[in-house]
């Protein structure tokens, strides 16, 4: 009986010790979470790149766009200031992992490859790929199959899901990759490539703004993708918070209202021209 009693006491002490250790670890993780660091700092640092109309500079050099509205509202609801950290898209995930900012809010589509490096929030928007072409170089082209030829050159932005979409849907085409959106559309307007593949709705805007030179061979969006925040792994508290926040602003209708303004109209165009 003494042995049984001693064993029972030992097991009880062990369980209590484990419970205390688990509670201590939980408190430590909570204290070290990114959201706690943001609150202590008083600033939410957001990584992004220039994508029209996701994020762009107005005539005074001030950032505007759908993502700018989303990140600014998030910071306001957290009770902190916002700091945008413009970063080349090809290096934006490494910059997040090294702590240059707290999260990516920049029209980032969820992919299996990216999800191995970062944690994604639930989707807060959806996008898809679109194609705009040069009237002379792509004369007579009306389907994706028409662009799926080795002699066809397609411009895409380096590091974006447009690269993967082009490789999947027009694998025979010759891809030319550039660091920013300005370059890919400039190449197209100058007739140096047949087409550009990029996130909607920018290709459609280009076809309207430069209708003497460019056109949409087809209006359908392909390769639809969910858009989410990207965060560093190992931080469940911050992930839980942004997921709750996304649910709230979706139910409010605020996200849809902002989406309709930036993607459904061009009422904002005078701010950048």
N, C-alpha and C positions, 0 to 999 in steps of 0.2 A: 504493500500500500504506500509505503514511503517513497518507493521508486516511482510509482504511478503519479503521486502527488508532486514530486520533484519535476517529473517530465511535463506535467500539466502546467506548472508554474513557469518552466522554461519556455514552453510553447506560447504561453500567454504573454510573457515578457517579449519574446521574439515578434509576436504579432503587433504588440503595441509599438515596439521599436520601428518595425517596418511601416506602420501607419504614420508615425511621427515623421519618419524619413520621407515618405511619399508626400506628406503635406508640406514639408519643408522644401522639397524639390519643386512641387507645384507653385509655391509662393515665389521661389527663385525664378522659375520660368516666366511667371507672370510679370515679375519685376524687370526681367531682361527682355521682354517682348518689345517689338518695334513700336507698337502703339504707345507703350509707356515712355519710350525714348522720345517719340514725337511730342507727347504732351509735356514732358519735362523741357524739351527744347523750345516748344511753342511754335514750331514751324514744321509743316509737312513738305518734304522735298520730293518732287515728282519728276521722273525722267520721261522725256518725250522727244519726238522729232517733228519736223515740219511736213504735214500732209494736209492738203486742202480737201475739204473744209474741217478736218479734224483739229488741226492746230496751224496757225499762220500768223504773220505779223501784219498789223494794220499800218496805215500811212505814217503813224508816229512811232512805229517799232514796237508797239504793245501787242502781246500775244492774245489772239482771239480764236474762237472755234469751238466745236462740240466738246472736245476733250478738255479744253481750257475751262469751259463751263462746268463740266463734270468734276474735275479736280478742285476747282474753286469752291463748289458747293460742298464737297466732301470736307475740305479744310474748315469751312465756315461752320458746318455741323459739329466738327470736332472741337471748335473753339480755338483754332490755331491759325497762324498765317500760312500763306502758300508760297512756295519757292519752286519755280520751274527750272529744270536743268536740261536745256537742249543738248541732245546727244545723237551722234550718227547712228542710224538704225542698225548698221552692221555690228556695232559694238555695244548696243544698249543693254543686252542681258549681262555680259561681263561687267559692265559698269554698275548694274544693280547688285551683282554678287559681291563686288568689292566695296559696297556701301556708299557709293557716290550719291545715292538718293534712296528714298524709302520704298518706292514702288514705281512701276511703270503704268502710266495711264496714257496710252498713245495709240489707240486703234490696233492693239496687238491681238491677232487671231490665235486661238488655241490650236496647237499642234502637238502630236505625241513627242516629237523631238524637243520642243521647248519645255513641255511638261516634265521632262526628266531633269531639267535644270532649275525650274522655278515652280512655285505653286500658283495656280490660276484661281481667281475668284470665280463665282458663277458668272455667266455671261450677262452683260448689261446692255449689249447691242449686238446686231448681226450685220455682216457686210458680205460682199461677194466681189468676184473679179469681173471686170468689164474690159472691152477692147476698143480702142479708137485707132483708126488707120489713116494713112496718107492717100489722098484721092488719086494721085498719079501713080505712085508706086504699087498701090493695092487696087488698082482699077479692076472692076469685075469680081472682086472677092466678096463673098456673101455669107460664108460659114467658117467655123474654126478649121475645118478640113482644108480650106483654101490656103490657110496660113501655115499648114503643117508640111512645109517643104524646106529643104536645106538652103535654098537660095533666098528664102524669106528671112529678114532680120527683124527681131522684136526686141525693143528696149524695156528693161525692167529695173526696178530699184533693188540694189544689193541688200540681201538680208531679209527681204520681205516674203510674205507668202505668195506674192505674184511670181516669184522665181519657181516655187514648187508647182504652182498652177500651170505655168508655161511649159514646164518639163512634162507634166502629166497630159495636158490637152493638145499641145503642139510639140511633141518631142523631137520632130525632125527639124524644126526651125532653128535658126542660129540666134542664140541669145546674146544680147549686149547689155552688160550690167553697169549701172552708174550709182554713185553715192547718194544722190538726192533727186527729188522729183523734178526740179527745174531742168536738170540735164536731160532727163528722158523725154520730156515734152519738147524741149528745144531741138533735140535730135530729130524728133518726128516732124516738127514744123519745117525744119530745114530739108526734109526729104532724105535724111541719111539712114532712116530705118523705115520699114513698111508699117509698123504698128507699135503701140504701147499696150501692155497689159498692166492694170493697176486696180486698186480698190475703187469700187463705185462710190460716189457718182462723178469723180473728177474726169474720167474719160468722156462722159457725156457732156460735161461743161466745156471741155476743150473742143468738142465737135461743134458746139453752138458758137463759141467765141471765135473760132477760126474756120468757119464753114466754107470759106473759099478754098481751103487747103486740106481740111480734115473731114472725116465722116465716120459714122458708126455702121459697120457692115451688118450688124445685127444688134438688137436692143436687149436681148436676154442677158441676164447676169448669170455667170457660172461659178462653180466652186464656192458656194455659200459657206461662210465661216462664222463661228461665234467669237465675239470680241470680249475680252476680260482684262481685269487688272492682273499684273504679274508681281509676285512678292517673293522674297527669299524663303527657302524651305526652313522647317524647324520652328515656325512661329504661328501656332494655331490660334492664338488670341487675336492677332491682327487679321488673319484670314477670316475668322468668325465675325469680327466687327465689320469688315468691308462687305461681306455677304449679307449681313443684316441690313446694312445701309443701302445696298443695291435693291434689296427687296422692298424697303420702305419707299425709296424714290420712284421705283417702278409702280407701286400701288398708288402713289400720289398722282401718277400721270406726268410727273415732271420730266422724267427721262424721255418719254415719247414726245412731249412738247418741244424739248430741246432738239431732239432728233429731227422732228418735222421742220423746225426752223432752219437748221444748218444743212439738211440733206434734201428737203422738199421745196425750198425756196432759194432765191439768190438775193434776198432783201439785204444781205450783209455785204454784197459785192462792192458797194461804194466805199466801204471802210478800208479796202485794200487796193483800190485803183484810183 
